[in-house]
Amino acid sequence: MTMTRRSLSKHVCQRQRILRVTSKRWEFRCLHSLVSAPFPTPSAGSVRAVMGVN
């Protein structure tokens, strides 16, 4: 049982890492679309605030 549990936790960790990477990619895509949008773009500060980056 311990072996299966360990492998399960490992799988969960890998999945979380993949999810994190994909979410980062989506954030980048959203930023890119914001930047390349024809209408007036928000300032970098507001974008950072939305992204939660200091």
Secondary structure, DSSP 8 states (H G I E B T S, - for coil): -HHHHHHHHHHHHHHHHHHHHHHHHHHHHHHHHHHT-SS----HHHHHHHHT--
